Amino acid sequence: MDLSYIPDRYYRLYLLFAYTRDEMRRVRTRELASYGIRPAQSSILMAVKRLGDKATPAALSRLIPRDSQSICGILNRMEKEGLVKRVKDPGNSKRTRITSTERGKQTFLLSMKHESIHNMFASLSQEEQLQLESLLLKLYEVSIKEKDGQKKNRPTKRDL
């Protein structure tokens, strides 16, 4: 991919990163589709498995980088598809827990087959993988700080 026509090196890196992520996501999306699941659903099933009996919509939205409205919409679709169910928390009737159905558990196991991911990252040496992991974590942390800084500097209705 030739991005040399873009004079700003930072923007070239950003575009290369974005295009690479988009292509990798397309490959993974196709792989998951062969199991009858979408990436967001796979993420939720993984988070439900991780959280166990502490899986609530709020806990899922803290664990998965999506807002709570998106999580609720995905959960609604997953419930209709028979992948998860909502159950009342016995200790707090106002709280709803999310559990995987038997179909959801089977789908989760299928989604853990990530041959496409292995194939893509196997093209890197172990040293390159560790270096990439370190660099991505650094960029992730900086982006979180940047996002938080933008929230603080956003004008309010009072400022307008």
Helices and strands as residue ranges (DSSP letters): H 9-33, H 39-51, G 52-54, H 57-63, H 68-80, E 84-89, E 92-100, H 102-111, H 115-121, H 126-153
